[in-house]
Each structure stands twice: as C-alpha cells, then as structure tokens.
C-alpha cells in the first residue's frame, strides 16, 4: 500500500495534556511497567487513528489499521523503565488517538506520562533489543518521505499530572519542590520523607548531586571523565546495594565501617552526613572553614568531623536544630538530607 506523506501546517511545538483511560498511581509510581500500561491503551481496537511524524521534517504518515495492530501487538508487553528527564523527547514519534485523547511513543526513547516537580518529565523508556524491534517504524516513515518540507510539528506530552509527592512537614515542601525542579531528588526518596535516610539512600542522593552539577549523564560517566575506576565489591555487605556506594568510595567521598562492611541499610548521623556533603562539594569548589562553632554541644562532635561540620554550618547547608545544638550523633531524615543537598547545590552553583 502506498502511504501518503501529509504536510503539517506551520505551528510551534505544542505540549498537550493527553488524557488516557489509565490512572497512574501518584503515591507509588513503579520502577517499571508494561508499554500498554504506560500508554494507557490495552487493546489495539482502542486506537482510532495513528500517525508517525518526525519533528525536524515536519511531515507525517498515516498508519492503516493493520499497521496500528502490528505496532501495538509488538509493543504492548514490552517492559519500560521509569526515568526523569529535563526536556521532552524529540525525533520520530507515533501519535495514537483514542476516545480519551492522544498519547505518543517516541522511537528509541519511550512514553512521557507527566511532570515531576513541574519542571521535569516523568517518562518510561524502552531498553535494549526492544528499541531495535520497533525501529522498523522509522524505516517505514523514511521510505514514505517526499521531497516537500514544512516547519510544523505536533507533540503530545501529558503534563496534567505532577508525580512529585510532597512531605507532610510544611517547612520541607518548598525545599523538596526546589530539589525536584533541579533534578536533585531521586524518585526513590519521595516515599517517606520523615524517615531516617539510610546510608545507601544518602549515597544515591549524593551521587545524583554529583551527576547534576557535573552535567554528566550518570555518576559512572562522571567517574569516567575523571579517569577513576571502581570495583563492585568494596564492601562485603553491599552485594545488592546501589552502585553509587562503590562509586563514591572510589571517589574518596565515603568510607566503610572499618571491618570491610558499609551497613547500607543503617541510618547516617548528622556529622557523617556533614563529612560526606563536604567531600562531595570538594569535587567542585574549595572547602575552607573560617568560623568557629557556637553550638552548645560542639564538644560532642568527633574530631574527624569537626572541620566539615564547621564548613556546612558556615555555608548554611546544615545548621543547628533544637536548643542551639547540632546533635552530631543524631540521625538525619530524608527531608532534612534532601534540603541539605539542595542548599549544597546552591552553594556550589554560586
């Protein structure tokens, strides 16, 4: 069948709130789901029309019912993985129109289903061979191109739902929003803000900070840019821990318990957090503490942590708590840790 390439009228890229039949769980957005769940489409018969277009070209082709069914049958059971990006997808896109609205799948990328903190996009991305399986769509489009061009584009991105969960503490709401907007807040940490942050979670948070500040695609990419290698077995109790633990150890940001363990699920003390924060900052700016501490419990701060506590206090990253105390041996909650890292980002980015 010969396909006709349609020319779109010249318009700016428009972000539309696509409404689908699927209601995403804002309380616990999963790490992965099926493509069908991400699209909110569970049967090919729900798709009344589909187009394939390419934004730079400004052209699209119309898919017939057999093309639509073939694509959906290939894609529906693929596993897609949660990710958060700063910009909408670009490239060759399949627009699927249903009675409930329209939603898009971007080839080589995935499905964008909403925002995170108002300034990022929550997306579910395809990995590995599944990308190759669907690449025939781009070939189909390229084979149908005609010589004419237009600057018009259409783009469906669901921006109607913000998947940022906010803490109950009023004081923490704004810092959490800021952290999400700056891409500093890993989605995994948005479940129980008032809980003590674990040592592994703190490593994930700090690793994400390093990635954002360095503008690297990942913490591993940052290590590669520094020529730093890492092993996956520094600690005997971290076989199943996030690799950020090993990467931060390789960077000299964290140390273990002294017996070959790290205790990834254990809580982290405020003075330990101050040390890790300061060392992470030291990757980007000089760490110079000039002011003495005035906390009433300053004598309880460990000698190895005192200089770093001075620095985070001087910079306003971690300040006192109750009764003019620092409480160096006290634990730090997720919302406190995220707030501190957001302040750290502001200090480093000055």
Buried (B, 14 or more C-beta within 10 A) or exposed (E): EEBEBEBBEEEEEEBBEBBBEBEBEEEEBEEEBBBBBBBBBBEBEBBEEBBBBBBEBBBBBBBEEEBBBBBBEBBBEBBBBBBBBEEBBBEBBBBBBBEBBBBBBBBBBBBBBBBBBEBBBBBBBBEEEBBEEBEEBBEBBEEBEEEEEBEBBBBBBBBBBBBBBBBEBEEBBEBBBBBBBBBBBBBEBBEEBEBBBBBBBBBBBBBBBBBBBBEBEBBBEBBEEEEEEBEEEBBEBBEEBBBBBBBBBBBEBBBBEEEEEBBBEBBBBBBBBBBBBBBBBBBBEEBEBEEEBEBEBBEBBBEEBBBBBBBBBBBEBBEBBEEEBBBBEBBBBBBBBBBBBBBBBBBBEE
